[in-house]
Amino acid sequence: MVLYLLRNQIIGVFFNLKEKQTIETVLKKYSSKVKVSLKNNFEINSITFDHFEMAILAFKKEQVVELYVRKNETDNWKLLKKYPFTAFSGTMGPKLKNGDKQIPEGIYKMEYLNPNSSYHLSIKVNYPNTFDKEKANLEQRTDLGGDIMIHGKSVTIGCIPVGDDTIEEIFVLASKAKNVNFPIIIAPHDFRTNKLFPQIETISWEKELYTSISKELANFKI
């Protein structure tokens, strides 16, 4: 009987340690800290912490994430904060198949928030998008891969890691943003400062891709 009770206690402790988080428990844990950390950033832009839309820009060459906010869709985007990548994989050029370790390039959206990520917290990017699928169909590529995240820690095989403190900030903001499926634009480099498009030997449609990304980036003033 003693061994039985002891075993049940051990099992109970194990499952308590493995208890799943929710978005609500993450917000309860980090919201106050994030609000204090970003207080000046919001005040400088004359935007309140409780009412904003957001967008994320990610640049592979610069290895930086830029977070933009605005009051509503009629307002101009304003740079809230920049965050460095904490690791990088792949090269310039879009993701084409599962296992190529490429960070995608394109105009994406936030798909969902993952409070139980293996990399602390994560935000799902909706790769592959319609454009990715159309090009794959034309080239008869079938296994495009997926599960592309912006996440914590400092390891990656095709995602965008930004460290634990940073993902806490971005995760909290993403949960509060009024535009739920906010834009996530991933570019080989910042076309606002360098208008030259990379030449990618593995594809023939890089000009089409980069033209669309460049036009979208023009909405975000430096």
One Martini backbone bead per residue (centre of mass of N, CA, C, O) as a GRO file, in nm:
protein
  222
    1MET     BB    1   0.058   0.063  -0.021
    2VAL     BB    2   0.297   0.255   0.000
    3LEU     BB    3   0.399   0.216  -0.290
    4TYR     BB    4   0.137   0.306  -0.428
    5LEU     BB    5   0.130   0.596  -0.314
    6LEU     BB    6   0.411   0.681  -0.410
    7ARG     BB    7   0.360   0.641  -0.711
    8ASN     BB    8   0.123   0.848  -0.734
    9GLN     BB    9   0.291   1.092  -0.644
   10ILE     BB   10   0.496   1.084  -0.874
   11ILE     BB   11   0.293   1.106  -1.104
   12GLY     BB   12   0.171   1.375  -1.012
   13VAL     BB   13   0.430   1.543  -1.033
   14PHE     BB   14   0.485   1.495  -1.333
   15PHE     BB   15   0.212   1.619  -1.443
   16ASN     BB   16   0.253   1.900  -1.316
   17LEU     BB   17   0.514   1.966  -1.475
   18LYS     BB   18   0.340   1.907  -1.759
   19GLU     BB   19   0.160   2.133  -1.759
   20LYS     BB   20  -0.039   2.313  -1.947
   21GLN     BB   21  -0.052   2.590  -2.125
   22THR     BB   22  -0.194   2.907  -2.181
   23ILE     BB   23  -0.252   3.209  -2.295
   24GLU     BB   24  -0.353   3.313  -2.020
   25THR     BB   25  -0.107   3.221  -1.846
   26VAL     BB   26   0.101   3.382  -2.002
   27LEU     BB   27  -0.021   3.662  -1.953
   28LYS     BB   28  -0.009   3.651  -1.644
   29LYS     BB   29   0.310   3.623  -1.639
   30TYR     BB   30   0.400   3.875  -1.870
   31SER     BB   31   0.238   4.144  -1.914
   32SER     BB   32   0.355   4.340  -1.704
   33LYS     BB   33   0.647   4.332  -1.804
   34VAL     BB   34   0.589   4.424  -2.097
   35LYS     BB   35   0.450   4.692  -2.037
   36VAL     BB   36   0.701   4.819  -1.904
   37SER     BB   37   0.914   4.770  -2.132
   38LEU     BB   38   0.705   4.926  -2.364
   39LYS     BB   39   0.606   5.205  -2.272
   40ASN     BB   40   0.787   5.405  -2.435
   41ASN     BB   41   0.728   5.295  -2.719
   42PHE     BB   42   0.426   5.372  -2.715
   43GLU     BB   43   0.446   5.674  -2.640
   44ILE     BB   44   0.615   5.771  -2.884
   45ASN     BB   45   0.363   5.659  -3.081
   46SER     BB   46   0.078   5.719  -2.961
   47ILE     BB   47   0.014   5.428  -2.824
   48THR     BB   48  -0.171   5.180  -2.688
   49PHE     BB   49  -0.151   4.867  -2.530
   50ASP     BB   50  -0.487   4.808  -2.575
   51HIS     BB   51  -0.471   4.955  -2.885
   52PHE     BB   52  -0.371   4.758  -3.164
   53GLU     BB   53  -0.174   4.700  -3.439
   54MET     BB   54   0.027   4.447  -3.617
   55ALA     BB   55   0.372   4.382  -3.739
   56ILE     BB   56   0.610   4.167  -3.914
   57LEU     BB   57   0.957   4.195  -3.981
   58ALA     BB   58   1.198   3.992  -4.176
   59PHE     BB   59   1.564   3.976  -4.204
   60LYS     BB   60   1.815   3.773  -4.309
   61LYS     BB   61   2.076   3.933  -4.345
   62GLU     BB   62   2.031   4.112  -4.077
   63GLN     BB   63   1.896   3.953  -3.850
   64VAL     BB   64   1.591   4.093  -3.818
   65VAL     BB   65   1.323   4.215  -3.617
   66GLU     BB   66   1.025   4.402  -3.689
   67LEU     BB   67   0.797   4.601  -3.494
   68TYR     BB   68   0.470   4.704  -3.577
   69VAL     BB   69   0.239   4.983  -3.528
   70ARG     BB   70  -0.118   5.070  -3.495
   71LYS     BB   71  -0.436   5.184  -3.445
   72ASN     BB   72  -0.524   5.143  -3.754
   73GLU     BB   73  -0.587   5.102  -4.099
   74THR     BB   74  -0.556   5.436  -4.135
   75ASP     BB   75  -0.285   5.419  -4.022
   76ASN     BB   76   0.043   5.440  -3.961
   77TRP     BB   77   0.322   5.277  -3.945
   78LYS     BB   78   0.520   5.193  -3.644
   79LEU     BB   79   0.812   5.161  -3.488
   80LEU     BB   80   0.876   4.983  -3.194
   81LYS     BB   81   1.088   4.728  -3.251
   82LYS     BB   82   1.401   4.557  -3.231
   83TYR     BB   83   1.521   4.219  -3.320
   84PRO     BB   84   1.735   3.966  -3.293
   85PHE     BB   85   1.861   3.704  -3.394
   86THR     BB   86   1.984   3.382  -3.242
   87ALA     BB   87   1.965   3.241  -3.528
   88PHE     BB   88   2.069   3.049  -3.834
   89SER     BB   89   1.943   2.927  -4.157
   90GLY     BB   90   2.066   2.897  -4.450
   91THR     BB   91   1.971   3.108  -4.724
   92MET     BB   92   1.907   3.273  -4.979
   93GLY     BB   93   1.579   3.219  -5.025
   94PRO     BB   94   1.332   3.016  -5.051
   95LYS     BB   95   1.120   2.780  -4.955
   96LEU     BB   96   1.076   2.437  -5.112
   97LYS     BB   97   1.136   2.211  -4.880
   98ASN     BB   98   1.164   1.961  -4.686
   99GLY     BB   99   1.476   2.004  -4.510
  100ASP     BB  100   1.632   2.283  -4.622
  101LYS     BB  101   1.655   2.511  -4.383
  102GLN     BB  102   1.464   2.731  -4.475
  103ILE     BB  103   1.364   3.047  -4.471
  104PRO     BB  104   1.113   3.198  -4.562
  105GLU     BB  105   0.964   3.391  -4.841
  106GLY     BB  106   0.716   3.647  -4.775
  107ILE     BB  107   0.358   3.686  -4.740
  108TYR     BB  108   0.226   3.665  -4.424
  109LYS     BB  109   0.068   3.506  -4.137
  110MET     BB  110  -0.081   3.467  -3.845
  111GLU     BB  111  -0.210   3.165  -3.717
  112TYR     BB  112  -0.075   3.096  -3.421
  113LEU     BB  113  -0.048   3.027  -3.075
  114ASN     BB  114   0.225   2.876  -2.870
  115PRO     BB  115   0.248   2.795  -2.522
  116ASN     BB  116   0.398   2.481  -2.585
  117SER     BB  117   0.681   2.515  -2.668
  118SER     BB  118   1.007   2.394  -2.703
  119TYR     BB  119   1.074   2.730  -2.739
  120HIS     BB  120   0.871   2.831  -2.505
  121LEU     BB  121   0.757   3.020  -2.752
  122SER     BB  122   0.510   3.065  -3.030
  123ILE     BB  123   0.470   3.163  -3.386
  124LYS     BB  124   0.271   3.101  -3.654
  125VAL     BB  125   0.340   3.057  -3.988
  126ASN     BB  126   0.161   3.047  -4.312
  127TYR     BB  127   0.338   2.812  -4.409
  128PRO     BB  128   0.218   2.771  -4.696
  129ASN     BB  129   0.114   2.974  -4.928
  130THR     BB  130  -0.032   3.039  -5.219
  131PHE     BB  131   0.228   3.099  -5.372
  132ASP     BB  132   0.389   2.848  -5.290
  133LYS     BB  133   0.183   2.643  -5.411
  134GLU     BB  134   0.186   2.736  -5.705
  135LYS     BB  135   0.490   2.685  -5.758
  136ALA     BB  136   0.488   2.388  -5.680
  137ASN     BB  137   0.290   2.291  -5.896
  138LEU     BB  138   0.459   2.380  -6.145
  139GLU     BB  139   0.720   2.198  -6.021
  140GLN     BB  140   0.629   1.937  -5.870
  141ARG     BB  141   0.601   2.002  -5.565
  142THR     BB  142   0.498   1.841  -5.247
  143ASP     BB  143   0.720   1.883  -5.005
  144LEU     BB  144   0.724   2.189  -4.825
  145GLY     BB  145   0.654   2.190  -4.550
  146GLY     BB  146   0.663   2.336  -4.204
  147ASP     BB  147   0.645   2.475  -3.902
  148ILE     BB  148   0.674   2.792  -3.891
  149MET     BB  149   0.857   2.992  -3.653
  150ILE     BB  150   0.843   3.216  -3.385
  151HIS     BB  151   1.097   3.190  -3.129
  152GLY     BB  152   1.279   3.085  -2.893
  153LYS     BB  153   1.586   3.075  -2.825
  154SER     BB  154   1.903   2.942  -3.026
  155VAL     BB  155   1.751   2.762  -3.255
  156THR     BB  156   1.759   2.625  -3.607
  157ILE     BB  157   1.564   2.484  -3.922
  158GLY     BB  158   1.376   2.757  -4.044
  159CYS     BB  159   1.338   2.950  -3.829
  160ILE     BB  160   1.274   3.226  -3.582
  161PRO     BB  161   1.494   3.317  -3.346
  162VAL     BB  162   1.477   3.548  -3.030
  163GLY     BB  163   1.434   3.452  -2.762
  164ASP     BB  164   1.272   3.463  -2.461
  165ASP     BB  165   1.219   3.765  -2.403
  166THR     BB  166   1.114   3.835  -2.686
  167ILE     BB  167   0.878   3.628  -2.714
  168GLU     BB  168   0.719   3.745  -2.484
  169GLU     BB  169   0.657   4.014  -2.616
  170ILE     BB  170   0.535   3.916  -2.887
  171PHE     BB  171   0.317   3.731  -2.771
  172VAL     BB  172   0.159   3.941  -2.613
  173LEU     BB  173   0.099   4.126  -2.854
  174ALA     BB  174  -0.041   3.911  -3.034
  175SER     BB  175  -0.280   3.869  -2.823
  176LYS     BB  176  -0.370   4.196  -2.845
  177ALA     BB  177  -0.418   4.227  -3.127
  178LYS     BB  178  -0.667   4.329  -3.349
  179ASN     BB  179  -0.507   4.178  -3.573
  180VAL     BB  180  -0.491   3.857  -3.557
  181ASN     BB  181  -0.381   3.806  -3.867
  182PHE     BB  182  -0.103   3.923  -3.894
  183PRO     BB  183   0.161   4.038  -4.057
  184ILE     BB  184   0.439   3.845  -4.217
  185ILE     BB  185   0.748   3.960  -4.336
  186ILE     BB  186   0.984   3.787  -4.550
  187ALA     BB  187   1.325   3.875  -4.626
  188PRO     BB  188   1.643   3.872  -4.748
  189HIS     BB  189   1.616   4.190  -4.747
  190ASP     BB  190   1.607   4.537  -4.727
  191PHE     BB  191   1.437   4.706  -4.983
  192ARG     BB  192   1.448   5.004  -4.864
  193THR     BB  193   1.788   5.004  -4.880
  194ASN     BB  194   1.792   4.749  -5.096
  195LYS     BB  195   1.677   4.703  -5.432
  196LEU     BB  196   1.823   4.450  -5.480
  197PHE     BB  197   1.790   4.139  -5.622
  198PRO     BB  198   1.834   3.829  -5.576
  199GLN     BB  199   1.994   3.551  -5.720
  200ILE     BB  200   1.821   3.243  -5.779
  201GLU     BB  201   1.908   2.937  -5.912
  202THR     BB  202   1.646   2.746  -5.823
  203ILE     BB  203   1.484   2.983  -5.968
  204SER     BB  204   1.251   3.199  -6.190
  205TRP     BB  205   1.061   3.389  -5.957
  206GLU     BB  206   1.205   3.617  -5.786
  207LYS     BB  207   1.092   3.883  -5.901
  208GLU     BB  208   0.798   3.837  -5.821
  209LEU     BB  209   0.845   3.803  -5.520
  210TYR     BB  210   1.017   4.070  -5.462
  211THR     BB  211   0.813   4.273  -5.563
  212SER     BB  212   0.590   4.212  -5.356
  213ILE     BB  213   0.759   4.266  -5.104
  214SER     BB  214   0.849   4.556  -5.169
  215LYS     BB  215   0.563   4.680  -5.176
  216GLU     BB  216   0.493   4.607  -4.880
  217LEU     BB  217   0.734   4.757  -4.738
  218ALA     BB  218   0.643   5.054  -4.822
  219ASN     BB  219   0.437   5.073  -4.566
  220PHE     BB  220   0.721   5.083  -4.401
  221LYS     BB  221   0.872   5.315  -4.232
  222ILE     BB  222   1.199   5.408  -4.119
   0.00000   0.00000   0.00000
